[in-house]
Amino acid sequence: MNIYAVGTSHKHSPLELRERLVFGEEELAPALDDLRARAAAEAAIISTCNRTEIYVVPKDELFNADRLKEWLAAWKRCDVPKQSLFALHASSAARHLFEVASGVDSQVVGDIQIIGQVRSAYQSAQRSGALGKVLDRLFNVALHTGKRVKSETELFAGAVSISYVAVELAKKIFHPIAGKRTLVIGAGESGELAARNLHGQGVRNITITNRTESRGHGLIGRLGFGSWMPIDALPSRLHEFDIVIVSTGAPNYLVTYEHARAAAAHRAGEPQLIVDISVPRNVDPRIDTIPMIFCKDLTDLTSVVESNVERRLAELPRAELIIAEELAKFATWCNRLPVTPVVAELKRWGEEIARAELEKNRGRFSDTDYENVERLVSSVVRKILGMPMAHLLDAQTDAERVLLKAEYVRVLFNLNAGSESDADAGHALANGNGANAGIDREKEQTTSYNSDAHE
């Protein structure tokens, strides 16, 4: 399992450094090409706002993680303190990727976005031709692990972001939420997250306002949706909106009691939700006394977040168990990897001999008899080869003994299992398109020949 992982995350470095190490989508392909030209046989890069991580299978045995650290600093043209970067090797690197894809290593445990981010990194490396069979398998199993954690545990359940909880609250009061008129006051990170969460729930009538007009238009540009409203228009237009989410750094109330009373009069009994996620508060708390206006602030939302965080943390042992299971399977696959070309060549050798002998004697049989003989010969070949193949693919055997067995089989059957075609055949045998496909195909091969050998 000669895999290295080097990088940084929210656990190792401040945002100022993480920002400098981010790889844009257009930067990934040339970076992967350069990495492979210098040090890596296979490579992939995960880059998000919270982490930049490089995974490689090195070209040579003398490789060490410092080369990756130096490459990252040189590529990004910045000084990177060594203590700000982690370095992992072999099963530790594989486990880390599985934890990342499962949301266990996220700043917000159970971050639902991380599976998509790992998938995007995998697809980018695929498009660049930077993956070989080892990293291809590693990322497939990581994604499979993340899906298992998502479906078999509650690690991803319940909102743990204030902005997300605000939208979840709106969904409870207004159902369906998609057709509601919404106003986001504030163009900072929380306002942006609130707008994105609203849009993700199908809301299309989203208005943005902010004290600085340029920041408001900048947010709309980043979002790709939303309409602008000057902040001065807030008192006269507040009644137009069913949902108002406020997140600014203003030192005073932007939504006053008088504004809300006037808005309620215009709405003639229609409910309105105003959620204040600002610090200090930007909404007068007395508004909650106005009939048909639901006014919530951070105190109301934080209790929901804390409850959901506790719920997710309680699921960590179950997630870790799934990760351990998948890591064990991946380790077994890695141990078998050097012998799969021998297994594939042995299988092909037996099938070619059978095919040649059948062709020689084809004229001696009718079509019906030939089909019966073909099935019989195929069964005999499987029985003869079943035992050596079962020994080679024994998951309980350590890697050194497996390699020794493979050498014995190669000599006994006079195989040449080192060619490119053999390697491709081994890949076809041991590695499918997805994590499950590869594992199941390998089990199928072993089971088939094992059962025949013991009949």
GIFENVEN-V479320 format. One record per backbone hydrogen bond with DSSP energy under -1.0 kcal/mol. CO is the residue of the C=O (numbers start at 0). NH is the residue of the N-H. If there is no record, write none. Layout:
co->CO nh->NH
co->CO nh->NH
This chain:
co->0 nh->2
co->2 nh->89
co->3 nh->55
co->4 nh->87
co->5 nh->53
co->6 nh->85
co->7 nh->51
co->8 nh->11
co->8 nh->12
co->13 nh->17
co->14 nh->18
co->16 nh->20
co->23 nh->26
co->23 nh->27
co->26 nh->30
co->27 nh->31
co->28 nh->32
co->29 nh->33
co->30 nh->34
co->31 nh->35
co->32 nh->36
co->33 nh->37
co->34 nh->38
co->34 nh->39
co->38 nh->58
co->41 nh->56
co->43 nh->54
co->45 nh->52
co->50 nh->47
co->51 nh->7
co->52 nh->45
co->53 nh->5
co->54 nh->43
co->55 nh->3
co->56 nh->40
co->56 nh->41
co->59 nh->62
co->63 nh->66
co->64 nh->68
co->65 nh->69
co->66 nh->70
co->67 nh->71
co->68 nh->72
co->69 nh->73
co->70 nh->74
co->71 nh->75
co->72 nh->77
co->80 nh->83
co->81 nh->84
co->85 nh->6
co->87 nh->4
co->88 nh->91
co->89 nh->93
co->90 nh->94
co->91 nh->95
co->92 nh->96
co->93 nh->97
co->94 nh->98
co->95 nh->99
co->96 nh->100
co->97 nh->101
co->98 nh->103
co->98 nh->104
co->99 nh->102
co->102 nh->109
co->107 nh->110
co->110 nh->113
co->112 nh->116
co->113 nh->117
co->114 nh->118
co->115 nh->119
co->116 nh->120
co->117 nh->121
co->118 nh->122
co->119 nh->123
co->120 nh->124
co->121 nh->125
co->122 nh->126
co->123 nh->127
co->124 nh->129
co->125 nh->128
co->129 nh->42
co->131 nh->135
co->132 nh->136
co->133 nh->137
co->134 nh->138
co->135 nh->139
co->136 nh->140
co->137 nh->141
co->138 nh->142
co->139 nh->143
co->140 nh->144
co->141 nh->145
co->142 nh->146
co->143 nh->147
co->144 nh->148
co->145 nh->149
co->146 nh->150
co->147 nh->151
co->148 nh->152
co->153 nh->156
co->160 nh->164
co->161 nh->165
co->162 nh->166
co->163 nh->167
co->164 nh->168
co->165 nh->169
co->166 nh->170
co->167 nh->171
co->168 nh->172
co->169 nh->173
co->176 nh->179
co->180 nh->241
co->180 nh->242
co->181 nh->206
co->182 nh->244
co->183 nh->208
co->184 nh->246
co->187 nh->191
co->188 nh->192
co->189 nh->193
co->190 nh->194
co->191 nh->195
co->192 nh->196
co->193 nh->197
co->194 nh->198
co->195 nh->199
co->196 nh->200
co->197 nh->202
co->198 nh->201
co->203 nh->205
co->204 nh->181
co->205 nh->226
co->206 nh->183
co->207 nh->228
co->208 nh->185
co->211 nh->215
co->212 nh->216
co->213 nh->217
co->214 nh->218
co->215 nh->219
co->216 nh->220
co->217 nh->221
co->218 nh->222
co->219 nh->223
co->226 nh->207
co->229 nh->232
co->230 nh->233
co->232 nh->236
co->233 nh->237
co->236 nh->239
co->237 nh->240
co->241 nh->272
co->242 nh->182
co->243 nh->274
co->244 nh->184
co->245 nh->276
co->254 nh->283
co->255 nh->259
co->256 nh->260
co->257 nh->261
co->258 nh->262
co->259 nh->263
co->260 nh->264
co->261 nh->265
co->262 nh->266
co->266 nh->269
co->271 nh->293
co->272 nh->243
co->273 nh->295
co->274 nh->245
co->281 nh->253
co->281 nh->254
co->283 nh->286
co->284 nh->287
co->285 nh->288
co->286 nh->289
co->289 nh->292
co->291 nh->271
co->293 nh->273
co->295 nh->275
co->296 nh->300
co->297 nh->301
co->300 nh->304
co->301 nh->305
co->302 nh->306
co->303 nh->307
co->304 nh->308
co->305 nh->309
co->306 nh->310
co->307 nh->311
co->308 nh->312
co->309 nh->313
co->311 nh->314
co->312 nh->315
co->314 nh->318
co->315 nh->319
co->316 nh->320
co->317 nh->321
co->318 nh->322
co->319 nh->323
co->320 nh->324
co->321 nh->325
co->322 nh->326
co->323 nh->327
co->324 nh->328
co->325 nh->329
co->326 nh->330
co->327 nh->331
co->328 nh->332
co->329 nh->333
co->330 nh->334
co->331 nh->335
co->332 nh->336
co->335 nh->338
co->335 nh->339
co->338 nh->342
co->339 nh->343
co->340 nh->344
co->341 nh->345
co->342 nh->346
co->343 nh->347
co->344 nh->348
co->345 nh->349
co->346 nh->350
co->347 nh->351
co->348 nh->352
co->349 nh->353
co->350 nh->354
co->351 nh->355
co->352 nh->356
co->353 nh->357
co->354 nh->358
co->355 nh->359
co->356 nh->360
co->358 nh->361
co->360 nh->363
co->361 nh->364
co->365 nh->369
co->366 nh->370
co->367 nh->371
co->368 nh->372
co->369 nh->373
co->370 nh->374
co->371 nh->375
co->372 nh->376
co->373 nh->377
co->374 nh->378
co->375 nh->379
co->376 nh->380
co->377 nh->381
co->378 nh->382
co->379 nh->383
co->380 nh->384
co->381 nh->385
co->384 nh->388
co->385 nh->389
co->386 nh->390
co->387 nh->391
co->388 nh->392
co->390 nh->393
co->393 nh->396
co->397 nh->401
co->398 nh->402
co->399 nh->403
co->400 nh->404
co->401 nh->405
co->402 nh->406
co->403 nh->407
co->404 nh->408
co->405 nh->409
co->406 nh->410
co->407 nh->411
co->408 nh->412
co->409 nh->414
co->418 nh->422
co->419 nh->423
co->420 nh->424
co->421 nh->425
co->422 nh->426
co->423 nh->427
co->424 nh->428
co->425 nh->429
co->426 nh->430
co->433 nh->437
co->434 nh->438
co->435 nh->439
co->436 nh->440
co->437 nh->441
co->438 nh->442
co->439 nh->443
co->440 nh->444
co->441 nh->445
co->442 nh->446
co->443 nh->447
co->444 nh->448
co->445 nh->449
co->446 nh->450
co->447 nh->451
co->448 nh->452
co->449 nh->453
